[in-house]
Amino acid sequence: MDEYQIVELVKDWYREGQRAWDYVRYYVLLNGNRISFVSPPSFRESNKQGQISDRTIGLVYLFGTIRDQITSFEFPMFANRKHIVELFVYKTGYVLVDQSHGRYPLPNLKYFICGVGHENRLAVELIDVDVAANNLNLPNIMSSVLGPKLLRENEMKTYEFNEIIELVRSQKLFADHTWDDAEHIVSGYFDENKRDLSKEVFKISEAYVRVFRPYRVVYNTKTWQPVVF
């Protein structure tokens, strides 16, 4: 199943339940050549002994229609730093001490997907967790924080995870801006109408694509067809 097919299924899932949702999270499971969406409670119940860890290929976050935060529609990944790092942690064989995604690593996890509605549009972005992690320098950051622990135990403590998050935040990967500064600039442009930031937003947008390599489709929620730009 390719990226477009997965995004189409996410769109259909959103379409079926959008009126009732402000925000939902689902795990993506592979069943032969088909995928299914599983809620966190069902995931935990079904994975008590790690039975479905190997079949978990992604995580989806869906947000109902937003009104004021256009940045979340244009740059969905900026609001998901913690989730991206969490998924890479689980993919590489670690488990967070708070068991955010259960008690077992998720070795075949590949995708993080975010869908955000705005007015009569739905933007769905899909990223490859490994690609984004490498561009965020996560393997080196994790190695520097964990040291020899990489070889002897797989439980990651909260302070270790927080240190990794802080090091990711401090990098200037977005047109010579840190993650937070870049998000603040694009928010000023889209949400506060600061049009003098347009050139900087363009550079940040290019960097955003380089870092996350998103597969992005925007749908018209009246026709549910892709919008051609």
C-alpha positions as CSV (number, residue, x, y, z in Angstrom):
1,M,0.0,0.0,0.0
2,D,1.5,3.3,-1.1
3,E,1.4,6.7,0.6
4,Y,-1.4,8.0,-1.5
5,Q,-3.6,5.0,-0.7
6,I,-3.0,5.5,3.0
7,V,-3.7,9.2,2.8
8,E,-7.0,8.5,1.0
9,L,-8.0,6.1,3.7
10,V,-7.3,8.7,6.4
11,K,-9.4,11.2,4.4
12,D,-12.2,8.7,4.3
13,W,-11.9,8.1,8.0
14,Y,-12.0,11.8,8.7
15,R,-15.0,12.2,6.4
16,E,-17.0,9.6,8.2
17,G,-16.5,11.1,11.7
18,Q,-15.5,14.7,11.3
19,R,-18.7,16.2,12.8
20,A,-18.1,14.5,16.1
21,W,-14.3,15.1,16.4
22,D,-12.3,17.9,17.8
23,Y,-9.2,15.7,18.0
24,V,-8.6,11.9,17.8
25,R,-5.6,9.6,17.6
26,Y,-5.4,6.2,15.9
27,Y,-2.8,3.6,15.4
28,V,-2.4,2.2,11.9
29,L,-2.2,-1.6,11.6
30,L,-1.2,-3.6,8.6
31,N,-3.3,-6.7,8.0
32,G,-1.9,-8.4,4.9
33,N,-2.5,-5.9,2.1
34,R,-5.1,-3.9,4.1
35,I,-4.8,-1.4,6.9
36,S,-7.0,-0.6,9.8
37,F,-7.3,2.2,12.4
38,V,-7.2,1.2,16.1
39,S,-8.0,3.6,19.0
40,P,-5.5,3.9,21.8
41,P,-7.6,1.9,24.3
42,S,-8.1,-0.9,21.8
43,F,-4.4,-0.8,20.9
44,R,-3.4,-1.2,24.5
45,E,-5.8,-4.1,25.1
46,S,-4.8,-5.9,21.9
47,N,-1.1,-5.4,22.6
48,K,-0.8,-6.5,26.2
49,Q,1.8,-9.2,25.2
50,G,3.1,-7.4,22.2
51,Q,0.9,-9.3,19.8
52,I,0.4,-6.5,17.3
53,S,3.6,-4.5,17.8
54,D,5.1,-5.8,14.5
55,R,1.9,-4.9,12.6
56,T,1.9,-1.3,13.8
57,I,3.1,0.8,10.9
58,G,1.9,4.3,11.8
59,L,0.1,6.8,14.0
60,V,-2.6,9.2,12.9
61,Y,-3.7,12.5,14.5
62,L,-6.9,14.1,13.2
63,F,-8.1,17.5,14.1
64,G,-11.6,18.8,13.4
65,T,-12.1,22.1,11.7
66,I,-9.9,24.9,13.2
67,R,-10.8,28.5,12.9
68,D,-7.9,30.7,14.1
69,Q,-4.8,28.6,14.0
70,I,-4.1,28.5,10.2
71,T,-0.5,27.6,11.0
72,S,-1.6,24.2,12.1
73,F,-3.2,23.7,8.7
74,E,-0.3,24.9,6.7
75,F,2.5,23.4,8.8
76,P,1.0,20.4,10.7
77,M,4.3,18.9,11.8
78,F,5.4,22.0,13.7
79,A,2.9,21.2,16.4
80,N,4.0,17.5,16.6
81,R,7.6,17.5,17.7
82,K,6.9,15.4,20.8
83,H,5.0,12.8,18.8
84,I,7.6,12.5,16.1
85,V,10.4,11.9,18.7
86,E,8.2,9.5,20.6
87,L,7.6,7.4,17.5
88,F,11.3,7.3,16.6
89,V,12.1,6.2,20.2
90,Y,9.7,3.3,19.9
91,K,10.8,2.4,16.4
92,T,14.4,2.1,17.5
93,G,13.7,-0.3,20.3
94,Y,13.0,1.9,23.3
95,V,9.9,2.2,25.5
96,L,9.1,5.4,27.4
97,V,8.8,5.0,31.1
98,D,5.3,6.4,31.0
99,Q,4.5,3.8,28.2
100,S,3.0,6.5,26.0
101,H,2.6,3.9,23.2
102,G,2.6,0.8,25.3
103,R,5.0,-1.6,26.8
104,Y,6.7,-2.8,23.6
105,P,8.8,-1.3,20.9
106,L,7.2,-0.7,17.5
107,P,10.0,-1.9,15.1
108,N,8.0,-1.6,11.9
109,L,6.5,1.8,12.5
110,K,7.0,3.9,9.4
111,Y,4.5,6.7,9.2
112,F,3.3,9.7,11.2
113,I,0.2,11.2,9.7
114,C,-1.6,14.4,10.6
115,G,-4.9,15.7,9.3
116,V,-6.2,19.2,9.9
117,G,-9.4,20.8,8.8
118,H,-9.8,24.5,8.0
119,E,-12.9,26.0,6.5
120,N,-13.8,23.7,3.6
121,R,-10.4,22.1,3.3
122,L,-8.7,19.1,4.9
123,A,-4.9,18.9,4.8
124,V,-3.3,15.5,5.3
125,E,0.4,15.2,5.7
126,L,2.3,11.9,5.9
127,I,5.9,11.7,6.8
128,D,8.4,8.8,7.0
129,V,9.6,8.7,10.6
130,D,13.1,7.5,9.7
131,V,13.6,10.2,7.1
132,A,12.4,13.0,9.4
133,A,14.4,11.6,12.3
134,N,17.6,11.6,10.3
135,N,17.0,15.1,9.1
136,L,16.4,16.2,12.7
137,N,19.7,14.6,13.7
138,L,17.8,12.4,16.1
139,P,20.0,9.3,16.0
140,N,23.1,11.3,17.0
141,I,21.1,13.2,19.6
142,M,19.8,10.0,21.2
143,S,23.3,8.5,21.1
144,S,24.8,11.6,22.9
145,V,22.1,11.5,25.6
146,L,21.9,7.7,26.2
147,G,25.5,6.7,25.7
148,P,26.3,3.1,26.7
149,K,22.6,2.6,27.6
150,L,22.0,2.1,23.9
151,L,23.4,-1.4,24.3
152,R,22.1,-2.6,27.7
153,E,18.5,-1.5,28.4
154,N,15.5,-0.2,26.5
155,E,13.5,1.8,29.0
156,M,13.9,5.5,28.5
157,K,13.4,7.7,31.5
158,T,11.4,11.0,31.4
159,Y,14.5,13.2,31.9
160,E,16.3,11.5,29.1
161,F,13.4,12.0,26.7
162,N,13.1,15.7,27.8
163,E,16.8,16.2,27.1
164,I,16.4,14.8,23.6
165,I,13.4,17.1,23.0
166,E,15.4,20.1,24.2
167,L,18.3,19.3,21.9
168,V,16.0,18.9,18.9
169,R,14.4,22.3,19.8
170,S,17.8,24.1,20.0
171,Q,18.9,23.2,16.4
172,K,18.6,25.8,13.8
173,L,17.2,23.7,11.0
174,F,14.5,26.0,9.6
175,A,16.2,28.8,7.6
176,D,18.6,29.4,10.5
177,H,15.8,29.4,13.0
178,T,15.1,27.0,15.8
179,W,11.9,24.9,15.7
180,D,10.0,27.3,18.1
181,D,11.2,30.4,16.4
182,A,10.2,29.2,13.0
183,E,6.8,28.2,14.2
184,H,6.4,31.6,15.8
185,I,7.3,33.4,12.6
186,V,4.9,31.4,10.4
187,S,2.2,31.9,13.1
188,G,2.8,35.6,12.9
189,Y,2.3,35.6,9.2
190,F,-0.7,33.3,8.9
191,D,-2.5,33.9,12.2
192,E,-1.6,37.5,12.9
193,N,-1.5,38.8,9.3
194,K,2.1,40.1,9.6
195,R,2.8,40.3,5.9
196,D,6.3,41.7,6.3
197,L,7.3,38.2,7.3
198,S,6.5,36.7,3.8
199,K,10.1,36.3,2.7
200,E,11.1,34.6,5.9
201,V,8.1,32.3,5.8
202,F,9.0,31.3,2.3
203,K,12.5,30.2,3.4
204,I,11.0,28.4,6.4
205,S,8.6,26.6,4.2
206,E,11.4,25.4,2.0
207,A,13.3,24.2,5.0
208,Y,10.2,22.5,6.4
209,V,9.9,20.4,3.2
210,R,13.6,19.5,3.3
211,V,13.4,18.4,7.0
212,F,10.1,16.5,7.0
213,R,9.7,15.5,3.3
214,P,5.9,15.4,3.8
215,Y,3.5,13.7,1.4
216,R,0.7,16.3,1.5
217,V,-2.8,16.3,0.0
218,V,-5.4,19.0,0.5
219,Y,-9.0,18.0,0.0
220,N,-12.1,20.0,-0.7
221,T,-14.5,18.9,2.0
222,K,-17.5,19.6,-0.1
223,T,-16.5,17.3,-3.0
224,W,-13.8,15.3,-1.1
225,Q,-11.5,15.6,-4.1
226,P,-7.9,16.8,-4.0
227,V,-7.4,20.5,-4.5
228,V,-5.0,21.3,-7.4
229,F,-2.6,24.2,-6.7
